[in-house]
Amino acid sequence: MVLPLLTGQIPQIGKALSPMHIPVLLCGFLCGWPWGLAVGAIAPVLRSVLFGMPTLYPDAVCMTFELAAYGAVSGMIYRILPRKPWSVYVALLAAMIAGRIVWGVVKWVLLGLAGSAFTMEMFLAGALLNAIPGIVLHIVLIPIVVLALEKAGVAENRPKEVK
């Protein structure tokens, strides 16, 4: 809830940093897919109701599905992969791809029901081009945090390694 308020103070790129994605991805990695899914599904609507941003329809609705996918996919894939540092990157990239696809499908359905078009150009702009600062931030920040917390023994999502 607080990160978007902080990054929103940065002109031009504050929104592009996708600050709501960070805690949802971390939740999926550290707490597991059910919590990641729940936090991802609740956060956009709760923030919309409390702060008026993102707008409830269609933005918060689309983000609800997108962030739920981020939390669920990051948690599921990270749990099943071997306990290696590269696993964080594989799970993160899979979650980011899945979340963006889910966002695009939901946006396409909602805009289609409203009689508007959602073109491939609009999808690419929203999911990739405008999101580049956030994509870079997440690829750099999330693995550092996850691996540090796992090393500190805080992460619960992964079974202990059998020796």
PyMOL commands that set and color helices and strands:
alter all, ss='L'
color gray80, all
select helices_A, chain A and resi 3-7+15-17+21-31+33-51+56-80+85-113+120-127+129-151
alter helices_A, ss='H'
color red, helices_A
deselect
rebuild
show_as cartoon
